[in-house]
Amino acid sequence: MLGSCLENVRKKVPLVHNITNYVTVNDVANVLLACGGSPIMSDEPEDVEDITTICGGLNINIGTLNKSSIEGMFRAGRKANELGHIILLDPVGAGASKLRTDTAVKLMDELKFTCIRGNISEIKTLALGSGTTKGVDADVADAVTEETLDNAVRFVKDFAKKTDAIVAITGAIDLVSDGDKCYVIRNGRPEMGRITGTGCQLSALTTAFLVANPDNKTEAAAAAVCTMGLAGEIGWSRMQEGDGNSTYRNRIIDAVFNMDKETLDKGARYEVR
């Protein structure tokens, strides 16, 4: 069951190197601590190779790019590949600008990723090499719904096979595939979209789960997605009059902190196709 993947994170305390965007860096660190992992942040090119060497996984998030951080991504990524570490790509806003799209595509070309996590517009941009993503939110026309689910499952399986990576597409319905099977996950709350950084947090969470479950990577990625979605449900259930999105953010992190195997196994809502 997926809860065992969470237990392994708490037992192994994986150290995750994050090159993430400065909008959400604090929340990324806190959600890693909440799940039982350990965060370290560094994007300085002269620093990243040493830092990623001592970690078990590398989380690359392109949300706030600059020339220095881009160089850091490639240097850390090459070192992580050399060491056989887990490496995840979060192509935030790919398709919204030439720099984001070109950087994401080049990262895909030059590095071997264990996992790629984004919304469907971002993932389609990677698949096509171009796109029309508006900001960092998935285009409405690209949303994964019950009506488009069959096509979306085929798409994510094909892209996972093409990239030889686990691909996680998150949205109203989440999909996690290794090319052979696909977890269709229905945890979460629409209100999570009103908090900046739930996707960034999930990418860090997923990296930690992958590091802690090296022999069970697809299930580990699905467990991370279920954990975040279920935390969103639990956090929302504890909202009180006068609470807003800032409180909700904290309640989600608290729900991750208090999550255990039994809660996850009972609350995870998914099917495998």
MOKA-V731990 format. One record per pair of residues at least 4 apart in sequence whose C-alpha atoms are under 6 Angstrom apart, sorted by the first residue. I is the first residue (numbers start at 1). GAP is how many residues later the second one is. If there is no record, write none. Layout:
I,GAP
I,GAP
This chain:
2,221
3,258
3,261
3,262
5,215
8,4
8,204
9,4
9,27
9,200
9,203
10,26
13,23
13,24
14,23
14,24
14,194
15,23
15,24
15,40
15,41
16,23
16,39
16,41
16,42
17,23
17,24
17,35
17,41
18,23
18,40
18,41
19,23
19,24
19,41
20,41
21,42
21,43
24,173
28,173
29,10
31,222
32,5
32,6
32,173
33,4
33,5
34,222
34,223
35,221
35,222
43,26
43,29
44,28
45,27
48,4
48,28
49,27
56,29
57,28
57,29
57,30
58,29
59,28
59,29
60,29
61,29
62,29
62,30
63,29
72,4
73,4
80,5
86,28
87,26
87,27
88,25
88,26
88,27
88,28
89,27
90,27
90,28
93,42
93,43
94,6
94,7
94,28
95,6
95,30
95,35
95,36
95,37
95,38
96,37
96,38
96,39
98,4
99,4
102,4
107,4
114,51
115,50
115,51
115,52
116,51
117,50
117,51
117,52
118,4
118,51
119,19
119,50
119,51
120,4
120,49
121,12
121,17
125,4
125,5
125,6
144,4
144,5
145,4
157,20
157,22
160,4
160,5
160,6
160,7
160,18
160,19
161,18
166,11
166,12
167,9
167,10
168,7
168,8
169,5
169,6
170,4
173,12
173,13
174,10
174,11
175,8
175,9
176,6
176,7
176,46
177,4
177,5
181,92
182,90
182,91
183,88
183,89
184,86
184,87
185,84
185,85
186,83
187,42
187,43
187,82
188,41
188,42
188,44
188,45
189,43
189,44
195,50
202,4
206,15
206,18
209,11
210,7
210,10
219,4
223,4
226,4
226,42
227,4
231,4
231,21
231,24
231,25
232,20
235,16
235,17
243,4
255,4
262,4
263,4
264,4
